[in-house]
Amino acid sequence: MDKTATYQLLLKQVESLIEGENNPVGQLANTAAILQETMGWWWTGFYLVNDDTLQLGPFQGPVACYNIKCGRGVCGTAWQENRTIVVPDVEQFPGHIACSSQSRSEIVVPLRGADGEVIGVLDIDSKDLATFDEVDAHWLEQIARVIEKHALNK
């Protein structure tokens, strides 16, 4: 199955998995699990905004950083700029926060509240260079909209 077809199926699965549930932590945990299990990335998870900090939320993978300030690293920059960021080589990203030396590429997708403000991010890391592209960005943004609708903006 090609990447687009895999994402189309994942989008439906994520919506089915979290729709009608009233446990945001569980919804995020299961979303991280299905993404990680299906795609086989190094790390898949969520950081949620608390004042001026992104705090670690549900994830799949090795241990991670607990807190990330707005504007710091890929996650903090995606939050500050309210946009998806694809990083082919994390070593080339100014201010990259190395939670794991094995992470080589990354994609971060903002999660927005009803007012359009960032309330968290979906963060995914790979052990390989240039893992993520515009196809990943498009589909992960679609998955983020489902998460916002069913888990974060009730």
N, C-alpha and C positions, 0 to 999 in steps of 0.2 A: 504494500500500500504506500503511495507517495505521501509526502509530508502534508499537503493540503487535505487530502482525504482523511489522513489520521487526525488532523485538527478539526475537521468537520464532525467527525465522530466524537472526538473529545468534547467539543462544545456541547453537543447533545447530552453526553454522559454527565458532564459537570452540572448542567441545568437539572437533569433528572435526579442527580445525587443530592443536590442542596435545596431544590424547590420544596417549599412547605415545611422545612425544618426551622426550628426556632433556637438553634444553638450556634451562634456565629463562630465560636472557637472550633466546634466540631465541623462546621461547614468548611472553614478554611483548612483544617487538618485533613479532611477527606479530599479536598481539592488538591492540596499539595501532594497527597499520596497518589491520586490517580494520574496527575501530571508526571510525577517522578517515575511511577511504575510503567507508564506507557512510553515515555520518551527516553528514559534512562540517563537523565542528566546527573551531574555531580551533586548539586544542591538545588532544592526547590522550596521556596517558603515565602512567608509574609513578614513584613515589618509594619507596625501600626503607629500612627502619629499620637504622641502624648506630649502636649505643650510644644517645645522646640526640639523634640527628639523622636526618632523612629525607634520603637522598641520591638525586640524580637517577638514574633508570633509563631503560630504553628509552622512546622517545616519538616522536610525529609532530607536526610543527609548528615554529614558530620557536624560537630559542634560549630556554633556561629557566634558572631559578635552580638552582644546584648543591646547596645545602644549606638545609634548613628545620628549625629547632629545634622540639621538642615544645611544643605550645601556641601557636605563632606562625602567623598566617595561617589560611586555610581548611584547608590540608593538615595543619598541625600541630595544629589544634583537632580535626579529625576523628580524628587519631591519639590525642590525649590523651583525648577523650571516647568513643572506640571506637564511633563512629556515623557514618552517612552525613549529609553536610551539603549542602543545596541552597541556593545563594545567588543570588537573582534579580538583585541589583545589587551587584557587588563593592565599589563606592564606599561602600556602607552597612554593610559588614562590618568591625567594629572590628579593627584590626591587619592588614588585608588586605595581602599582599605583592604588589606590582605587578611581576611579572616582565616583563609587557608592558602598556603603556598601552592596547592595543587590546582586552584582555580586559574583558568587561562582566558576564558571569554565569559561574557555576562550580558544579560538583558534584564532591564528593570522597567516594569509597567506600573504607572500610577493607578491607584484606586481612588475614586472621587466620591465625595458626599453629594447629597441632593443639590447643594449650592455650587458644585463644581470644584470645590476646594479639595486638595489631596488629603485623604484620611489614612492612607497606607500605601504600600507598594507590594507588588509581586516581584520577587527577586529570584532569578535562575542563573546558576553558574554551571560551566562545563569545564572538564579537564582538558579539552581540546581547543585550539585556536579557531577563531572564526566559525563557531558553531551556529550562531544566530544570524538571521537576515531579516529582510522586510516581510517575508512570509510568516516567520515566527512572530514578528511585531504585530502584524495584522491580526492573526488568530489569537494571540495572547491578549490583545486589546479587546477582542470580542468576548473572550472568557472573563476578562476583568469586568466588563459590563454586566455579565450574568452574576458575578460575585456581588457587585454593587447592588444589584436589584434584589437578590434573594438573601444575602447575608449581612450586608452592611448598611442598607438604607431603608430599614423597616419603619 
